[in-house]
Amino acid sequence: MKLIGIGLEVPAADIPSYVSKARPAEVNANGLARWYFTPQYDCVRVSEDRNAMELVGSRVQLIGENERVTAEGVRVAEGREGNQASRAFTTAFTKQYDTLAQRSPVFAQLRSCMDLSIAAAYIQQQDFYGLAGWEMDFFGDESAFSVESYESPKQVETAVNAIWRGSRLMTPVGGGVTIEPRRAIDPARVQIDGQLSGVHQSTGSVELAEGQWWWD
């Protein structure tokens, strides 16, 4: 996303870069453009009995936040979506996200991570583990079921682009990802959908032999 925004990578969808849209009058001295992905939090529907949940629509959005750098080198936020170029970039990215995800697997993986985090938060909120009487004695015990871990990267390659627009120097930076899954399942955001109860009931129950998993 950062490489696309600062004009160093051509996207696999129709997304104009920030630098292609920026105008000198909108670029503050020592200005930085920052963007980050968040879930589309108004995307959750649940059944009346809360036993079924569905994520609907495009579920990833790009949000912008302008910053400036003071003489002391301190970054100061100046509010979200501070100029038209940033708004055009984030709006287009959000609109084209599903198309981009079909062509660039990394964006599909990010969407899946957001979906899983919201689903996990909902399962925890409804205490489905407790209601099902599942103690997680196998998956919760790493001596029985070890989890493969990887070393976290401590540094990555720097990507920088500095562009003059008239007498203004633009030094756009990238951003990252912010996920607060519990926001998506806040009661004020969740929509009740009566049809989900029928879908949940149609799945039925499966009788499993001792030691058998449902996917066997």
PASEBA-1860 file (N, C-alpha, C; in nm, 3 decimals):
! residues 216
1> MKLIGIGL> 0.082/-0.120/0.000/0.000/0.000/0.000/0.087/0.126/0.000 ~ 0.191/0.124/0.081/0.279/0.240/0.086/0.345/0.265/-0.050 ~ 0.394/0.159/-0.112/0.461/0.174/-0.242/0.366/0.229/-0.346 ~ 0.240/0.185/-0.342/0.139/0.236/-0.435/0.113/0.383/-0.408 ~ 0.097/0.417/-0.281/0.064/0.554/-0.244/0.171/0.655/-0.282 ~ 0.298/0.616/-0.263/0.405/0.713/-0.291/0.457/0.701/-0.434 ~ 0.389/0.621/-0.516/0.421/0.617/-0.658/0.537/0.529/-0.697 ~ 0.572/0.431/-0.614/0.684/0.343/-0.645/0.640/0.207/-0.697
9> EVPAADIP> 0.510/0.180/-0.698/0.459/0.053/-0.748/0.326/0.075/-0.819 ~ 0.310/0.011/-0.934/0.186/0.021/-1.010/0.088/-0.082/-0.954 ~ -0.031/-0.040/-0.908/-0.124/-0.135/-0.847/-0.191/-0.225/-0.952 ~ -0.243/-0.338/-0.907/-0.312/-0.432/-0.995/-0.459/-0.398/-1.010 ~ -0.497/-0.278/-0.970/-0.634/-0.228/-0.985/-0.626/-0.079/-1.014 ~ -0.740/-0.020/-1.046/-0.744/0.121/-1.084/-0.741/0.209/-0.960 ~ -0.621/0.233/-0.910/-0.602/0.314/-0.789/-0.498/0.422/-0.818 ~ -0.538/0.547/-0.828/-0.440/0.654/-0.850/-0.355/0.675/-0.725
17> SYVSKARP> -0.228/0.695/-0.744/-0.140/0.716/-0.628/-0.166/0.853/-0.566 ~ -0.125/0.865/-0.443/-0.137/0.993/-0.374/-0.054/1.101/-0.443 ~ 0.069/1.065/-0.479/0.158/1.166/-0.537/0.109/1.214/-0.673 ~ 0.033/1.132/-0.744/-0.018/1.175/-0.875/-0.130/1.276/-0.861 ~ -0.194/1.280/-0.744/-0.307/1.371/-0.722/-0.272/1.493/-0.638 ~ -0.160/1.489/-0.567/-0.126/1.596/-0.474/-0.095/1.726/-0.547 ~ -0.140/1.836/-0.489/-0.115/1.969/-0.544/-0.032/2.050/-0.444 ~ 0.052/2.139/-0.494/0.139/2.216/-0.403/0.063/2.288/-0.293
25> AEVNANGL> -0.056/2.341/-0.325/-0.130/2.419/-0.226/-0.178/2.333/-0.109 ~ -0.189/2.201/-0.131/-0.238/2.112/-0.026/-0.126/2.051/0.058 ~ -0.003/2.074/0.017/0.110/2.013/0.085/0.169/2.112/0.184 ~ 0.157/2.084/0.313/0.213/2.170/0.415/0.364/2.154/0.423 ~ 0.429/2.257/0.472/0.574/2.246/0.494/0.599/2.133/0.593 ~ 0.698/2.051/0.563/0.732/1.937/0.648/0.614/1.840/0.665 ~ 0.529/1.833/0.562/0.410/1.750/0.572/0.439/1.604/0.544 ~ 0.369/1.516/0.614/0.377/1.371/0.592/0.236/1.320/0.568
33> ARWYFTPQ> 0.222/1.231/0.473/0.094/1.166/0.450/0.101/1.025/0.506 ~ 0.005/0.987/0.588/0.006/0.856/0.652/-0.129/0.789/0.630 ~ -0.124/0.660/0.597/-0.247/0.584/0.576/-0.237/0.451/0.649 ~ -0.352/0.397/0.689/-0.350/0.266/0.752/-0.483/0.193/0.725 ~ -0.474/0.061/0.722/-0.591/-0.024/0.699/-0.664/-0.049/0.830 ~ -0.796/-0.047/0.823/-0.880/-0.090/0.935/-0.995/-0.172/0.877 ~ -1.060/-0.256/0.959/-1.180/-0.324/0.909/-1.294/-0.225/0.886 ~ -1.382/-0.261/0.793/-1.510/-0.190/0.782/-1.596/-0.242/0.896
41> YDCVRVSE> -1.610/-0.164/1.001/-1.669/-0.217/1.123/-1.820/-0.238/1.114 ~ -1.887/-0.171/1.020/-2.032/-0.189/1.007/-2.061/-0.300/0.907 ~ -2.015/-0.420/0.935/-2.028/-0.530/0.838/-2.074/-0.659/0.904 ~ -2.127/-0.652/1.026/-2.161/-0.773/1.100/-2.313/-0.786/1.115 ~ -2.363/-0.903/1.077/-2.503/-0.938/1.100/-2.508/-1.063/1.188 ~ -2.606/-1.067/1.276/-2.618/-1.182/1.365/-2.763/-1.229/1.366 ~ -2.783/-1.356/1.403/-2.918/-1.410/1.417/-2.979/-1.359/1.547 ~ -3.110/-1.373/1.560/-3.178/-1.323/1.680/-3.128/-1.391/1.807
49> DRNAMELV> -3.092/-1.519/1.796/-3.043/-1.590/1.915/-2.891/-1.576/1.932 ~ -2.827/-1.502/1.843/-2.682/-1.474/1.848/-2.596/-1.598/1.826 ~ -2.654/-1.706/1.778/-2.576/-1.827/1.753/-2.512/-1.829/1.614 ~ -2.547/-1.735/1.529/-2.490/-1.727/1.395/-2.447/-1.583/1.368 ~ -2.336/-1.571/1.299/-2.283/-1.438/1.266/-2.232/-1.439/1.122 ~ -2.254/-1.330/1.051/-2.211/-1.320/0.912/-2.139/-1.187/0.890 ~ -2.026/-1.193/0.820/-1.956/-1.073/0.778/-1.999/-1.043/0.635 ~ -2.043/-0.921/0.609/-2.100/-0.889/0.478/-2.024/-0.774/0.413
57> GSRVQLIG> -2.027/-0.774/0.281/-1.972/-0.663/0.205/-1.821/-0.658/0.206 ~ -1.768/-0.549/0.150/-1.624/-0.526/0.151/-1.583/-0.491/0.293 ~ -1.482/-0.560/0.345/-1.458/-0.554/0.488/-1.324/-0.488/0.525 ~ -1.260/-0.424/0.429/-1.134/-0.355/0.457/-1.143/-0.214/0.402 ~ -1.096/-0.119/0.478/-1.092/0.019/0.430/-0.956/0.081/0.460 ~ -0.920/0.178/0.379/-0.797/0.253/0.400/-0.834/0.391/0.451 ~ -0.772/0.430/0.560/-0.798/0.559/0.623/-0.672/0.643/0.621 ~ -0.687/0.772/0.602/-0.571/0.861/0.598/-0.564/0.950/0.720
65> ENERVTAE> -0.443/0.986/0.756/-0.423/1.078/0.868/-0.300/1.162/0.837 ~ -0.320/1.292/0.827/-0.208/1.381/0.798/-0.126/1.409/0.923 ~ 0.001/1.424/0.902/0.091/1.460/1.012/0.189/1.566/0.962 ~ 0.247/1.637/1.055/0.356/1.726/1.020/0.471/1.701/1.116 ~ 0.591/1.736/1.074/0.710/1.718/1.157/0.753/1.855/1.209 ~ 0.764/1.870/1.339/0.804/1.996/1.398/0.955/2.015/1.386 ~ 1.002/2.133/1.423/1.145/2.162/1.416/1.224/2.070/1.508 ~ 1.157/2.017/1.612/1.225/1.927/1.705/1.220/1.782/1.656
73> GVRVAEGR> 1.161/1.758/1.540/1.153/1.624/1.486/1.038/1.541/1.540 ~ 0.942/1.608/1.605/0.827/1.538/1.662/0.714/1.535/1.561 ~ 0.651/1.417/1.545/0.538/1.403/1.455/0.410/1.447/1.526 ~ 0.332/1.533/1.461/0.209/1.585/1.519/0.095/1.557/1.422 ~ -0.010/1.488/1.471/-0.125/1.457/1.385/-0.205/1.584/1.360 ~ -0.253/1.600/1.236/-0.332/1.717/1.199/-0.474/1.679/1.159 ~ -0.516/1.558/1.189/-0.652/1.517/1.157/-0.659/1.426/1.038 ~ -0.764/1.347/1.031/-0.778/1.251/0.924/-0.819/1.319/0.793
81> EGNQASRA> -0.777/1.255/0.682/-0.817/1.296/0.548/-0.800/1.446/0.529 ~ -0.680/1.494/0.550/-0.655/1.637/0.549/-0.656/1.703/0.414 ~ -0.643/1.631/0.302/-0.644/1.697/0.173/-0.709/1.607/0.069 ~ -0.741/1.668/-0.045/-0.816/1.597/-0.148/-0.737/1.481/-0.207 ~ -0.606/1.497/-0.222/-0.524/1.390/-0.278/-0.527/1.266/-0.189 ~ -0.517/1.288/-0.059/-0.521/1.176/0.034/-0.659/1.110/0.032 ~ -0.764/1.191/0.029/-0.899/1.136/0.023/-0.921/1.056/-0.104 ~ -0.872/1.108/-0.217/-0.888/1.037/-0.344/-0.817/0.903/-0.341
89> FTTAFTKQ> -0.698/0.900/-0.283/-0.620/0.776/-0.275/-0.689/0.674/-0.184 ~ -0.727/0.715/-0.062/-0.787/0.620/0.031/-0.924/0.573/-0.016 ~ -1.001/0.663/-0.077/-1.134/0.625/-0.127/-1.122/0.523/-0.240 ~ -1.031/0.549/-0.335/-1.011/0.457/-0.447/-0.959/0.322/-0.399 ~ -0.867/0.325/-0.302/-0.810/0.200/-0.251/-0.918/0.115/-0.185 ~ -1.003/0.180/-0.105/-1.112/0.108/-0.039/-1.210/0.051/-0.142 ~ -1.246/0.132/-0.242/-1.342/0.089/-0.344/-1.289/-0.027/-0.426 ~ -1.159/-0.027/-0.454/-1.099/-0.128/-0.540/-1.035/-0.243/-0.462
97> YDTLAQRS> -1.057/-0.245/-0.331/-0.984/-0.343/-0.249/-1.014/-0.487/-0.290 ~ -1.141/-0.519/-0.312/-1.175/-0.657/-0.347/-1.111/-0.699/-0.479 ~ -1.111/-0.607/-0.576/-1.046/-0.636/-0.704/-0.897/-0.657/-0.684 ~ -0.836/-0.573/-0.603/-0.692/-0.584/-0.575/-0.662/-0.715/-0.504 ~ -0.750/-0.756/-0.412/-0.728/-0.879/-0.337/-0.733/-1.002/-0.427 ~ -0.812/-0.995/-0.534/-0.819/-1.107/-0.627/-0.689/-1.124/-0.705 ~ -0.616/-1.016/-0.721/-0.496/-1.017/-0.804/-0.367/-1.016/-0.722 ~ -0.374/-0.970/-0.599/-0.256/-0.964/-0.512/-0.287/-1.039/-0.383
105> PVFAQLRS> -0.237/-1.161/-0.367/-0.274/-1.245/-0.252/-0.250/-1.180/-0.116 ~ -0.151/-1.094/-0.104/-0.122/-1.036/0.027/-0.240/-0.956/0.080 ~ -0.315/-0.892/-0.009/-0.431/-0.815/0.036/-0.547/-0.907/0.073 ~ -0.560/-1.020/0.004/-0.660/-1.120/0.042/-0.626/-1.178/0.179 ~ -0.499/-1.201/0.206/-0.457/-1.254/0.335/-0.486/-1.154/0.447 ~ -0.465/-1.026/0.421/-0.495/-0.924/0.521/-0.644/-0.925/0.553 ~ -0.729/-0.934/0.451/-0.873/-0.938/0.473/-0.912/-1.061/0.555 ~ -0.850/-1.175/0.526/-0.879/-1.297/0.602/-0.838/-1.282/0.748
113> CMDLSIAA> -0.724/-1.216/0.773/-0.680/-1.192/0.911/-0.780/-1.106/0.986 ~ -0.834/-1.004/0.919/-0.934/-0.918/0.982/-1.061/-0.997/1.011 ~ -1.105/-1.079/0.914/-1.225/-1.161/0.933/-1.208/-1.255/1.053 ~ -1.092/-1.321/1.060/-1.067/-1.415/1.169/-1.065/-1.345/1.304 ~ -1.007/-1.225/1.309/-0.999/-1.154/1.436/-1.138/-1.115/1.485 ~ -1.227/-1.074/1.392/-1.363/-1.037/1.429/-1.442/-1.161/1.471 ~ -1.427/-1.270/1.395/-1.495/-1.395/1.431/-1.450/-1.444/1.568 ~ -1.319/-1.437/1.596/-1.267/-1.481/1.725/-1.321/-1.394/1.839
121> AYIQQQDF> -1.330/-1.264/1.814/-1.384/-1.173/1.917/-1.530/-1.206/1.945 ~ -1.605/-1.240/1.841/-1.746/-1.274/1.859/-1.761/-1.405/1.937 ~ -1.681/-1.505/1.903/-1.684/-1.633/1.974/-1.653/-1.611/2.122 ~ -1.555/-1.527/2.150/-1.519/-1.498/2.288/-1.631/-1.422/2.359 ~ -1.688/-1.323/2.290/-1.796/-1.242/2.349/-1.917/-1.328/2.387 ~ -1.953/-1.423/2.299/-2.071/-1.507/2.324/-2.039/-1.629/2.411 ~ -1.911/-1.647/2.444/-1.867/-1.760/2.527/-1.911/-1.893/2.468 ~ -1.890/-1.910/2.338/-1.927/-2.036/2.273/-1.846/-2.153/2.329
129> YGLAGWEM> -1.724/-2.128/2.371/-1.645/-2.235/2.432/-1.716/-2.289/2.556 ~ -1.759/-2.197/2.641/-1.826/-2.237/2.764/-1.959/-2.306/2.736 ~ -2.038/-2.251/2.642/-2.168/-2.308/2.611/-2.155/-2.449/2.553 ~ -2.047/-2.471/2.478/-2.025/-2.603/2.417/-1.955/-2.700/2.511 ~ -1.912/-2.650/2.626/-1.841/-2.735/2.720/-1.704/-2.778/2.670 ~ -1.643/-2.694/2.587/-1.512/-2.728/2.531/-1.403/-2.665/2.616 ~ -1.318/-2.746/2.671/-1.213/-2.697/2.759/-1.084/-2.663/2.685 ~ -1.079/-2.693/2.556/-0.960/-2.667/2.475/-0.837/-2.736/2.534
137> DFFGDESA> -0.857/-2.857/2.585/-0.749/-2.927/2.652/-0.642/-2.976/2.555 ~ -0.677/-2.988/2.427/-0.577/-3.031/2.329/-0.511/-2.912/2.261 ~ -0.592/-2.828/2.194/-0.534/-2.714/2.123/-0.474/-2.611/2.217 ~ -0.520/-2.608/2.341/-0.467/-2.512/2.436/-0.341/-2.558/2.507 ~ -0.297/-2.679/2.479/-0.179/-2.735/2.545/-0.069/-2.752/2.439 ~ 0.030/-2.664/2.444/0.134/-2.670/2.342/0.223/-2.793/2.355 ~ 0.220/-2.860/2.467/0.295/-2.985/2.477/0.227/-3.096/2.398 ~ 0.095/-3.082/2.375/0.021/-3.181/2.297/0.006/-3.137/2.152
145> FSVESYES> -0.008/-3.007/2.132/-0.028/-2.954/1.998/0.059/-2.829/1.987 ~ 0.179/-2.845/1.937/0.273/-2.732/1.933/0.236/-2.636/1.822 ~ 0.259/-2.510/1.847/0.232/-2.404/1.750/0.364/-2.357/1.691 ~ 0.374/-2.362/1.560/0.499/-2.318/1.496/0.509/-2.167/1.504 ~ 0.622/-2.121/1.544/0.644/-1.976/1.556/0.763/-1.934/1.470 ~ 0.763/-1.808/1.434/0.868/-1.753/1.349/0.930/-1.633/1.418 ~ 1.053/-1.609/1.385/1.121/-1.493/1.443/1.064/-1.365/1.382 ~ 1.029/-1.273/1.469/0.973/-1.146/1.421/1.082/-1.062/1.357
153> PKQVETAV> 1.055/-1.002/1.241/1.156/-0.917/1.178/1.183/-0.793/1.262 ~ 1.307/-0.755/1.271/1.345/-0.637/1.348/1.366/-0.515/1.260 ~ 1.381/-0.536/1.130/1.394/-0.423/1.038/1.351/-0.467/0.899 ~ 1.312/-0.369/0.819/1.273/-0.395/0.681/1.338/-0.290/0.593 ~ 1.338/-0.316/0.465/1.396/-0.220/0.371/1.318/-0.090/0.373 ~ 1.388/0.020/0.367/1.324/0.151/0.363/1.283/0.184/0.220 ~ 1.162/0.236/0.207/1.113/0.283/0.077/1.077/0.430/0.090 ~ 1.144/0.514/0.014/1.126/0.659/0.026/1.108/0.718/-0.113
161> NAIWRGSR> 1.022/0.817/-0.121/1.006/0.893/-0.244/0.993/1.039/-0.208 ~ 1.074/1.123/-0.267/1.069/1.267/-0.244/1.039/1.335/-0.378 ~ 0.933/1.414/-0.380/0.885/1.471/-0.506/0.863/1.620/-0.488 ~ 0.910/1.696/-0.585/0.885/1.839/-0.586/0.757/1.868/-0.662 ~ 0.671/1.950/-0.601/0.553/2.004/-0.669/0.566/2.156/-0.659 ~ 0.611/2.216/-0.768/0.642/2.357/-0.763/0.759/2.380/-0.670 ~ 0.741/2.464/-0.570/0.847/2.489/-0.473/0.830/2.406/-0.346 ~ 0.736/2.313/-0.349/0.710/2.230/-0.231/0.773/2.092/-0.247
169> LMTPVGGG> 0.831/2.044/-0.139/0.890/1.910/-0.138/0.795/1.817/-0.064 ~ 0.749/1.714/-0.133/0.661/1.615/-0.071/0.744/1.495/-0.031 ~ 0.725/1.451/0.092/0.793/1.330/0.141/0.689/1.237/0.201 ~ 0.604/1.177/0.119/0.498/1.092/0.172/0.554/0.966/0.236 ~ 0.490/0.925/0.345/0.529/0.800/0.410/0.411/0.704/0.403 ~ 0.431/0.582/0.449/0.328/0.481/0.436/0.235/0.476/0.555 ~ 0.228/0.363/0.617/0.136/0.345/0.727/0.139/0.202/0.775 ~ 0.025/0.149/0.806/0.022/0.014/0.857/-0.119/-0.038/0.868
177> VTIEPRRA> -0.143/-0.118/0.971/-0.272/-0.183/0.991/-0.314/-0.163/1.136 ~ -0.439/-0.124/1.158/-0.494/-0.111/1.292/-0.623/-0.193/1.298 ~ -0.627/-0.293/1.386/-0.744/-0.378/1.398/-0.794/-0.376/1.542 ~ -0.918/-0.335/1.560/-0.984/-0.340/1.691/-1.111/-0.422/1.672 ~ -1.101/-0.555/1.673/-1.214/-0.640/1.636/-1.338/-0.622/1.723 ~ -1.320/-0.585/1.848/-1.438/-0.569/1.934/-1.525/-0.452/1.892 ~ -1.468/-0.357/1.819/-1.550/-0.247/1.769/-1.655/-0.298/1.672 ~ -1.621/-0.402/1.595/-1.712/-0.454/1.494/-1.833/-0.522/1.556
185> IDPARVQI> -1.818/-0.574/1.678/-1.929/-0.646/1.742/-1.991/-0.565/1.855 ~ -1.964/-0.436/1.857/-2.031/-0.349/1.952/-2.181/-0.352/1.923 ~ -2.266/-0.365/2.025/-2.411/-0.376/2.003/-2.468/-0.266/1.913 ~ -2.411/-0.147/1.919/-2.464/-0.037/1.837/-2.435/-0.057/1.689 ~ -2.338/-0.143/1.655/-2.299/-0.165/1.515/-2.361/-0.291/1.456 ~ -2.393/-0.387/1.540/-2.441/-0.517/1.491/-2.585/-0.507/1.442 ~ -2.613/-0.572/1.329/-2.748/-0.576/1.274/-2.808/-0.715/1.292 ~ -2.934/-0.720/1.334/-3.005/-0.846/1.350/-3.061/-0.888/1.214
193> DGQLSGVH> -3.036/-1.011/1.175/-3.085/-1.067/1.049/-3.157/-1.198/1.080 ~ -3.290/-1.198/1.067/-3.368/-1.315/1.100/-3.340/-1.435/1.012 ~ -3.292/-1.414/0.890/-3.267/-1.525/0.799/-3.148/-1.610/0.843 ~ -3.059/-1.554/0.923/-2.942/-1.630/0.966/-2.978/-1.746/1.056 ~ -3.089/-1.735/1.129/-3.130/-1.845/1.216/-3.160/-1.969/1.133 ~ -3.226/-1.951/1.019/-3.256/-2.064/0.932/-3.132/-2.127/0.875 ~ -3.035/-2.045/0.840/-2.909/-2.097/0.787/-2.838/-2.178/0.892 ~ -2.835/-2.126/1.015/-2.768/-2.197/1.124/-2.836/-2.330/1.154
201> QSTGSVEL> -2.969/-2.333/1.157/-3.042/-2.456/1.187/-3.025/-2.560/1.077 ~ -3.009/-2.513/0.952/-2.997/-2.607/0.841/-2.865/-2.682/0.841 ~ -2.767/-2.632/0.915/-2.639/-2.702/0.921/-2.650/-2.830/1.001 ~ -2.747/-2.837/1.093/-2.768/-2.959/1.170/-2.653/-2.988/1.263 ~ -2.655/-3.107/1.320/-2.548/-3.151/1.408/-2.492/-3.282/1.356 ~ -2.369/-3.308/1.387/-2.301/-3.428/1.339/-2.260/-3.513/1.459 ~ -2.295/-3.641/1.454/-2.254/-3.733/1.559/-2.116/-3.787/1.525 ~ -2.021/-3.767/1.614/-1.883/-3.806/1.589/-1.843/-3.920/1.682
209> AEGQWWWD> -1.764/-4.009/1.627/-1.709/-4.116/1.709/-1.604/-4.059/1.803 ~ -1.575/-4.130/1.910/-1.475/-4.081/2.005/-1.341/-4.064/1.937 ~ -1.280/-3.948/1.957/-1.150/-3.921/1.897/-1.158/-3.874/1.752 ~ -1.279/-3.857/1.698/-1.295/-3.813/1.559/-1.319/-3.663/1.554 ~ -1.257/-3.596/1.457/-1.280/-3.454/1.435/-1.384/-3.438/1.325 ~ -1.453/-3.325/1.326/-1.561/-3.307/1.230/-1.512/-3.305/1.086 ~ -1.383/-3.273/1.064/-1.333/-3.269/0.927/-1.282/-3.404/0.878 ~ -1.281/-3.505/0.964/-1.236/-3.639/0.922/-1.331/-3.700/0.820
END
